[in-house]
Amino acid sequence: MSVVLACDLGGTSFRAALIDRQGRTLAESVIIGPTLIDRMGWSEVDAEAWWTILCEAAAKLAEAEPELFGTVEGIAICGVTRTQVFLGRDGRQLRPAITWKDTRSEAAATRLHERLADHPEAERINAFHPLARLAWLAEEEEASFRALASVLEPKDWLNFRLTGRQAGDPVSMARLMACTEVAGDGDALSAIGLNAAIIPQVLEPCAVLGPVQPGLPGALGRLAGVPVFCSSSDTWVAVTGLGAMRPGFAYNISGTTEVLGVVGEQAAATEGLLTVDWRGLWQLGGPSQNGADTAAWLVSLLGGTERGFADVGDGIGKLLAGRRHPQPLVFLPYLQGERVPYWNPALRGAFLGLGRQHGATDLAFAVLEGVACLNRIVLERAEAALGAPVGEIRFGGGAASNPVWAQIKADLCNRPVVVGAAKEPGLLGAAIIAWTGLGRFPSLAAAQEALVTPARRYEPDPARREAYDALFAVFRRAEVALAPISADLAGLSRSAGSLPGIHATPSSP
């Protein structure tokens, strides 16, 4: 018996598992955190906390399964992207990492967009783009900017701590690598006083980065010499774990954030979607700011544990079990601005159509349907660009355990939705990378065929088609109508004359 150590660094938790050659998870450790430092438009995290969590997760696995832990043949870590770890020449972080939610570089992005108008990457530069974050760093934290030696993705930071070698993969680093392309007066990096030296060496996901270095703390010390694979972003790896890294498939990963895309054999482009070279295949789609986290927000808003909800899944399940009002609500799920397909940090969420008789169940259905409406927008744009519909949507992440949400997605997108047997496709995908890199499978396609098993299939219900088409049309009109109001409200939050808190004072006797 031998296993690989597969890890998935998510937005709110870290998962590690020992997975065998048949794709079976034999032991798993889940650690919540680290806590993000969030305030209006800012989102940061101490990268050292990720390393601490990896050490803790390994220790738990080693304690639970000491003999099995000793048979680890390889390690693969996937992780959140659109997040930058800034390192100095000594390999230490210069400041907290800027996460995928951060929008503080919006003004810098606007200036860059105008300045680099002739560069191919200009149209993609927004508040979530790594170049905009680097420009913000140059403007606001000059000392850190001048000391900058390299920029790593979160999983590459952990790989660096394991092996002592800095490297990244071409999928995770696609946008930063695109900034090195020379056009007009030069490349985009040089426009802010940087060069390609800040980008680590590029390796394929299944390539060996290096062995685990000796002398690491705790259980990781037992893995000295074990090969660490470069791996890739959480999306790319989870799509592999869903078995959707094949032409003609769509994928939807609903974890802390929502990611939807279509996989094709040819490059295609369309407004608002990311076109990424997925190493022989092409992805058209990308990450949104909402997802299962939107459901978590609603459960918390409605009382959370105070109402007897054990967790988010339990809370949503109980809310959906209530009686629904005949008149539906529309929910715009833009609680944190939006990336795909709008790339607009000023968008805000809204419930529309509220009446006195609407209740918590109506809000829950509206949230699930609002996210599914956004899925449909991305899917329709991708299919139109590719010129053909997909055969099915492979669905994974925390939300995939909810059959009502899966059926809503199938009905609103009018495509079959398939949920895999693996509860955590990111972990299975990481294991597939490791086993393929170790030579146990000739290719990722062969590994997917052998290790990914569909569990449940949700067909679109023809009886709901007309009603959902009508709701989707209202959703689209609501987006257009409320976008200017969102911008005005976001502007108020940034103005010096923001509304003060108002507190009632007792009346005089």
Secondary structure by P-SEA (a helix, b strand, c coil): cbbbbbbbbcccbbbbbbccccccccbbbbbccccccccccbbbbcaaaaaaaaaaaaaaaaaacaaaaaaccbbbbbbcccbbbbbcccccccccccccccccaaaaaaaaaaaacccccccccccccaaaaaaaaaaccaaaaaaccccccaaaaaaaaaccccccccccaaaaaaaaccccccccccccccccccccccccccccccccccccccccccccccbbbbcccaaaaaaaaaccccccbbbbbbccbbbbbccccbbbbcccbbbbccccbbbccccccccaaaaaaaaaaacccccccccaaaaaaaaaacccccbbbbbccccccccccccccccccccccccccccaaaaaaaaaaaaaaaaaaaaaaaaaaaccccccccccccccccaaaaaaaaaaacbbbbbcccccaaaaaaaaaaaaaacccccaaaaaaccccccccccccccaaaaaaaaaaaaaaaaaacaaaaaaaaaaaaccccccbbbbbbccc
